[in-house]
């Protein structure tokens, strides 16, 4: 019931966010953006959907061996639903509990939780690697103003310690470390902290596979994450080309490195309204393209995200309805079995039968 209520509330919030977004931007905003790209837009959208499918495959691979308990299409529906909620709500974090609520009724909750953490950490680490490698190259290719260098430096000052801290936490046990931190500020007792640490030990062991002793499922999940990133980058470069932007090495490096930083910062508001526009305008102007192209690309990316979000909300509604119908059928079967068992017990009480076995008569044997 808690999962049902949570999913319904999240769907309502996502629908409200979608309506607000469309009312704020207007339908012509989407149609004009799609018309500017033409028939290339379905191709770009197909690449986005392919990346989403790769993420779902990665999530299911991380869930091994429990992955056999849930079908790929259910995992894909949960991944699409979470993606939609992340796009349409502030901070882009509410989608992860949505995925957990939609999958933990079909697979062990601890395994689903650790697999979601592995997926997000894998995506985050890969993005950070690209940022760390791409930003110095961008410095060599482009004459960056001092103010922009300060902003990028601040971003690195936040990201690098964060990555190091995450690596240490994963090695020591992420959830165990969090429980210890909660206990250190005396929010929970030592006895409760010890019980929680015992319960989350399996989750931490699975998450630790991202850095050491990787299982076959973890390796396969990492490869799917890399393939998903390649799909996303291909879609972005295709979008740049079809929008009429002159694609240069500096632009590619800037979009895939600094552009990711802008995207992360813009997630504090739905669709990055205002923040993504200004950030991409400055980035495109910096790498030699016209700043107005940065705004155009932002609009097109927003149209892509809204389209995928609509698909994700529809998938969430269908999957949730199917789950409720399946649970309803299961309850009816259980009730029927209980009634049948009760009838059998009542019949046995009302008319007890005792089986009697006649004693065997042996022939008399006379002694000689």
Order of alpha helices (4+ residues) and beta strands (2+ residues): alpha-alpha-alpha-alpha-alpha-alpha-alpha-alpha-alpha-alpha-alpha-alpha-alpha-alpha-alpha
